[in-house]
């Protein structure tokens, strides 16, 4: 056998090995209890029912998780926030109450050293880092890179997965950077419905932004608009045209970092509530940030928390949680009031939380 043939065979073996080694997994996973899950690949998923209302959660920045055996957030409080979380299934109450529960994963794309590079992928496939994704050895690959943004991919996935849903209720929940996906996907589904591409029943009824993050400054891929500015415009469109319920919680100082945009105008569109996780130390900004979506998911297990007046007496109304009705959320929107946690500050369960209603003046 000639040396050239040997070299060619070695090259082919190397390329085949490289192709096998390249790993990419993203998309919509439906969940059962105790973190059992199955990726949506078509009809017949064991954890999805076309007759049920649907909750889909989407995560944010996932720095370093690919090297940690492709770690992913799920619906277990201890897995997500090991410093203060406990072993409880946050999806169980939802499932018991008859919901489909899913997570849209984009963790390998979100594993960027710079949060703004991950942020760009939500809006465009041609941003600073394209659609590269991270491998478990820390390297980046584009071998299987999609040609669409994460927002487009997620919108496509939901449109396909819910095309035969008879219930017609969709709730999108975004944490941190993922809030931008929840908003842009809600807007994308709405525009498709307006064009007759998907049924009108696919327009989301409720949007949840858990400790949301937007970066500062204009982006060339958004014609120099800020991501928070575009998110706000989409949210306002959904509220004005479709009466969507929009809620937002703030649990950390993440937006006070030099790169973060607090997007105060968004707080005045939404029903806005401050969470006080005083059982974690003041410097644990990351834990306070992470626990925002765990708190919201877990709050479905308990009745909606009480609203208190300035004397800390119950008003007869509820504050914000996953158990709060859409009608109540809509009544809380608009920026006239915000809600601040005053009870349950030193426990990680939402069961004992109560919130003072505060009238705002601008």
N, C-alpha and C positions, 0 to 999 in steps of 0.2 A: 504494500500500500504506500503510495507516494506521500511525502511530507505535506504537500498541499491538501490532500484529502484528509489526512489526520488533523491538520489545523482547522479545516472546514468543519469536521465532525465535532472537534472541541468547541468551536465557536457556537455551533448549533446547540450543543449540550448546555453551554453557558447561558445562551439566550433563553432556552427552555426553562432552565433553573431560575433565571431572573423573573421570567413571566409567572412562574408558579409562586415565587416568593412575594411578588407584588400583591398587596392586600388592600382592598377598598370595600367598605360596607357602609351604606347610608340608606335612609328611607324610613318608611312608616312601619312601626311595630305596634301591634295590638296586644294588650296585656290582660291576663287573668289575675287571680289572686296569687300572693306569695311570689311575685315577680316572674311568674310564668309568662312567656311572651312568644309571639310568632310574627315574623315579618310578613307584611302584606305583599303578596305576589300575584294576587288574583282572587276570584271568588272562592269561598269555602274556608275562610280562616276561622279557626275554632273559637277565637276570642272576640269575634265581631258578629253583630246581628243587625240586619237592615231595618229592623223594627224599633231600634232603640235610639235615644239621643246620644250624642257623641261629644266627648272631650278629647282634645288633642293638645299635648304639651310639647313645647320646643325649648331646648336649652340654649345657652349662650356660649361664650368663649371657653375653650377646653384645653388650655395650655398644658403640655406635658403628659396628657392622658394616653397618647399613643404609646409612649415608652412604658407606661404602666399597664401593659397588656391590654391596650385599647379600653381602658376603664370608661364606663358610661354612668351618668346619673340614671336612677330609676325611681320607683315609688317606695323605696325603703329609706326611712329617715336616717337610720344609722349609716347606711351606705353613702348617703349624700353628704351628711354633716357629722363625721365620726367624733368630733370633739364634744358635741352636745346632743346629737340625735340619739334616739333609742330604737330598738328593733320593733317596728310597727309597719304594717302594710297600709300606705296612704291611699291606695286604690280600692281597698276592700269595701269601704262604705259606698263609694260610687258604684261599684259592681253590684253590691247588695240592693242598691236603689235603682238598678236597671239601666245603667249606662254602659256604652262602649267607651273604653279608655285606651288612649294610644300615646305614643311618643314619636315625634319625628327626629331622627338622629342625623346629625351632620358633623359628628365629633372630629373626624379626621381632617375635614376642611377647616374646622374651628380651632385646630391645634397649631396656632401661629405664635411666634415670639412677640409680635406686635398686634395688639387687639384691633387696631385699625385695618390690618391686613385681613383678619377674619371678618371684620365688619363689611369690607368691600365685597366679599364673595356673596353676601346675602343679596346685594343689589345688582351685581354685574359679574359676568364670567371673564371679563377682560381687565380686571383691576390690577393693582401692583404685583400681586402674586398669582394672577390667573386663577385657575381652579385646582391648584396643586393640593395634595393631601399628604398627611404624614404617616410614615411607617413606624413600626415598633422599635426600629433601631435609631430613630430620630431623624432619618433622612426624609426627603420629600420626593414625591413621584408625580408624574403627569401621564403615566401610561394609560390609565383608565379615566382620565379627567373628563367630566361632562362638558358640554358646550353651552349649558344654561347656568344661570345663577341659582343659588340655593332657594331663593324665593320662588322662582319659576318651577324648580324641581318639586318643591313642597306643594305648590299649588296644583301641579299636575297629579301628584300622588293622591291628594285629597279628592280632587275631582274624579279620579278613577275609582278610588276606594268607596266613595259615597254615592256613586252615580245611581244606585238602586235603593238608596236609603228612603224608607217610607215615613220615618219620624219627622225629619226636616229640621231638627234642632242641632246646631253646631256651636260649640264653645271652644275658642282658641286661647291658650294660656302660654304666654312667653315670659321667660325669666332672663334678666340681665340683658345681654345683647340680643337674645332671642325674642325680646319684645318687638323688635323691629320686624322680625319675620312674622310674628302673629299679626301685626298690623298690615304689612305689605301683602301677606297671603289673603287676609280678609278682604282687602281692597281688590286684589287680583281675582278672587272668586266672584266678588260683586260685579266687577266689570265684565267677566265672562257671562254671568247671569244676564246682565243687561243686553249682551250681544246674542243671547239665546244659545250659547255654547254649553252651558250647564243649567240645570233647573234653578229657579228662583229660591227654592228651598235650601240651596247650598249657601246662601248668604248667611254668615254667622249672626247669631243672636246676641252673643256676649263676648267681650274681649277682656282678658285679665293680664295686667302688666305687673309682674312681681319684681320689685327693686330694679326697675329698668335702667339700661345704660345706653347713652348715645355719646359719641365722641364730638369734640368741638370742631369747628371750622368747616368751611365749604369743601365739597368733594367734586373733583372734575368729572367723575362718572355720574354725578347728579346735577351737572351744569352749575357747579359752585354753590349749590344749596347744602345746608347742614342735614345730616340724617334725621335729626330731631325735627327739623322744619318740615321735611317731607312726611315723616311719620305723623306729625300733627295735622298736616293737610289731609292726609288719607283718613285719619280718625274723624276729623270734622265732617268730611264728606259722608262717612258711614253714619254718623250721628244725625246729620241734617236730612239725609235722604232715606235712611232705613231705621232710624230710631234705635240704633244698637246700644246695648248697655256696655259702658266702659268703666273699668275700675283699675286703680293703680295704688300700689303700696310702696312705701319707702322704709327700708329696714337698716340701712347702713349709710356711711358717708362716701360711698363710691363715686357719686356724682360731684363731690367736692374736690376730688383729685384733679390735678392740673389739666388732665386730658378730657375730663368728663363734662358733659352738658346736662345741667339739672332740668332743663326743659320745663320751666315753671308754667309756661302757657299750657302744656299738656295737663298739669295738675288741675288747672282750672276748667278743662274740658271734662275730666274724669270725676268719678267719686274717688276721693283721695284720702288715704289713711296711713298714719305713721305707726309702725310696729316697733316696740321697745324690747329688744332681747337683752335685758340686763343680767340674765344668768350667764352671759358670755362676757369676757373682759373687754374693756373699751377698745383695746388695740386689735381685737379679732375681727377686723372689718370683713375679711373673707368669709368667716363663719356667719356673721350677721347677714351678709349679702346672700349667701347660699340658702340660709334657712327661710328666706322669704317665700320661696315657692313650696317648700315643705310645709310651712305653716298654712298656706292657702289650701294645698291639697288635703292636708289632715283636718282642716276645719270643717270639712263636709261631714265628719264623724259626729259633730256636735251641733246643737241648735245655734242659730245666728247669735252673736254676742249682743249684750245690752248696750244701748246708747245712754250716756249719762250727761246731765247738764253741768253747768259750772259749779254747782254745789255737790256734784257727784251723786245726784239722785237720778233714778231711771226716768227716762222721758216717755217710755212706752213704745219707743221705736227701736229698731236694730241698727247696729253698726255693720261694717263690711266684713263678709267672710264668704266662703264657698256655699254656705247654707242660706245666705241672704238672697231674697227673690230678685229677679230681674227688675220688677216694678219698683222695688225699694232702691236698687242701685241707680235707676234712672232718676228717682227723686233726689238722690244724694249728689248727682252730677251738677256741674255748672259753676263751681268755684265760689259759691256763697259761703260754704262751710268746708271744714276738713275735720277729720276724726283722729284723736291722739290716744294711744294706749295708756291707761292709768292703773289697770289691775292685771295681775298675771304676769308681771314683768320678770319675775324670777323663776318661772316654770316654763318648760319647753312645750307644754301642751296648750292648745288653744282653748281648752275646756273652761278655764277660769279667767279668760281675757274679757275686759270691758273697756269701753272707749268713750272719752269725753268729746262731745261735739263743740267745735269752736267756730264762732262766726268770724269771718274774715273781712278786712277792709283794705282796699287798695288805693 
